[in-house]
Amino acid sequence: MHRLFVALRPPRAIRERLLGLIGGVPGARWQDDDQLHLTLRFVGEVGMHQAEDVATALGSVRHAPLELRLAGCGMFDSRGRPNALWAGVTPREPLAALHRKVDQAIVRAGLEPERRAYLPHITLARLPGSAGPVDRWLADHAALASAPFVVEAMTLYESRLGTSGASYEPVARYPLTGS
């Protein structure tokens, strides 16, 4: 089985900026440079033939390059307990439009459509139950912003889970060249 997702990789300067936010939450599992990405669509576990169908279908997605900016930080929680810290990315609508195109391609490859609301973000840390409080970190980074940056490709990744977290291997890269 192949555990796949489609994502945008921010440029090095943006990743370095995000890596500078690491720290200040005891017990947090911070992402490293190789893990920083903006997910467009989580595919999940699929067999080899379906993975090939997904890769082929993604080749039909046409979208112009995106001019994006970092915009604030937040957290995800489960039943009131924080489980992830993230950096926001804006503008939302061009990302949502690309997300819809990617989702449609994946549906054409035989998978179910995405049911969750799409929130463009870059995960910075996973928070196990033993992680310390996050309020101070969120307050310190609430005004996160960046100059505009351009993303000119999306990537299909395979995620491999290990004892120290996930590692991501690029499977295919798709230039953003159309409208």
JODA-V303104 format. One line per field, one symbol per residue. phi: phi as a letter, one per 20 degrees, with the letter a starting at -180 (. if undefined). Layout:
# JODA-V303104
phi=???
This chain:
# JODA-V303104
phi=.cedbdbddffgffffffffefoncgnfeffdgfefbdfeaeeoecfgffffffgffffefdbfgddcbfbmcbbdcclndgcbdbdfccffffffffgfffffffffeodfffdefecfacfdbecfgefffdgfffffdgegbbfgcdddbdceddddecfdoedddfdbdcfecdd
